[in-house]
Amino acid sequence: MNETHPATELPRLAITMTTVTLRKQGDAVAITLPEDALQRMGLEAGQDLTLIELDDGFKLVKRSPELDVQMRLARDVLRDQAEVLQELAKR
């Protein structure tokens, strides 16, 4: 349902807000997603998602092998170049 706006060519996103509840489940906490939200996103029980932590909350996205590779490479660069990045941050 992502359409583009002709003047800007940026995607126009359909946003739906739904309240979910955190529930204790053993040693973890679970989020129950409504069935209609799962259907809209093409998700099903047992499917892996990627949890992205933001400054103001979280974002759940469908798991992407490409994103997994990109994030691993980014972590490797940050680890390998930590001293250089710290020096640059001082400037």
Secondary structure, 3 states (H helix, E strand, C coil): CCEECCCCCCEECCCCCCCCCEEEECCEEEECCCHHHHHHHCCCCCCCEEEEEECCEEEEEECCHHHHHHHHHHHHHHHHCHHHHHHHHHC
